[in-house]
Amino acid sequence: QAEARRRIDRGIEKARDEYAGQVGAIDAAWRDDGRRDVGFTVMGMPIQSEVELVPGEVVVKVTLPALAGMFAGQIRTGISQRIGGLLGVKPA
C-alpha cells in the first residue's frame, strides 16, 4: 500500500501541473484512517472525491454536482484510466 500511496501522491502532483489552467486548486490530504480526500473545481462546479486503499484495490468515490451528472460516465472513465495508469493496472 505504501507504493500505491506514493503513486497516487505523484499523480495528484502531476494533475496539479497538467490541469492548472482547466481546474481550480486541487486540494488533497491523507486522513488518519488512510483515505485521501481530493477536491477541485471545474467550470465553477465543486468536485469532491475520496480515495481508499484496500488490499488489492483502490476505491474511488466521487461526488458530482447535479449539473455534472450528464458527464458522469466520462468522468468515471477518465478517473479509472488515470488511476489504472498510475498503479500499472487495467481499470475494472
C-alpha positions, 0 to 999 in steps of 0.5 A, spaced: 500 500 500 505 504 501 507 504 493 500 505 491 500 511 496 506 514 493 503 513 486 497 516 487 501 522 491 505 523 484 499 523 480 495 528 484 502 532 483 502 531 476 494 533 475 496 539 479 501 541 473 497 538 467 490 541 469 492 548 472 489 552 467 482 547 466 481 546 474 481 550 480 486 548 486 486 541 487 486 540 494 488 533 497 490 530 504 491 523 507 486 522 513 488 518 519 484 512 517 488 512 510 483 515 505 485 521 501 480 526 500 481 530 493 477 536 491 477 541 485 473 545 481 471 545 474 467 550 470 465 553 477 462 546 479 465 543 486 468 536 485 469 532 491 472 525 491 475 520 496 480 515 495 481 508 499 486 503 499 484 496 500 488 490 499 488 489 492 484 495 490 483 502 490 476 505 491 474 511 488 468 515 490 466 521 487 461 526 488 458 530 482 454 536 482 447 535 479 449 539 473 455 534 472 451 528 472 450 528 464 458 527 464 458 522 469 460 516 465 466 520 462 468 522 468 468 515 471 472 513 465 477 518 465 478 517 473 479 509 472 484 510 466 488 515 470 488 511 476 489 504 472 495 508 469 498 510 475 498 503 479 500 499 472 493 496 472 487 495 467 481 499 470 475 494 472 
